[in-house]
Amino acid sequence: MPILRVKVCDADGKPLSGQLVTLTDCDYLSTNADGLAQFLLTPSPDTAVSINGLTVWRGAITDLKKEEVFVASRDGFVRS
């Protein structure tokens, strides 16, 4: 199974630890000191990424890179 790494950063690009991240059909994981949470991808065609309960991305699993970075913005987080 492929692994997806989700990195969560502040507006300056510094890693944010303790952020709750989830993918569709996965449990919440808390980001580590490097701002990372890692997930095993399930064989589902579509998924959603949520950070702290807010959906920040939705689409086909094939559109995800091996490591996705989300940066804090005024409205939550945006995919970098």
Secondary structure, DSSP 8 states (H G I E B T S, - for coil): --EEEEEEE-TTS-B--S-EEEETTS--EE--TTSEEEEE--S-SEEEEEETTEEEEEEEGGG--SEEEEEEETTEEEE-
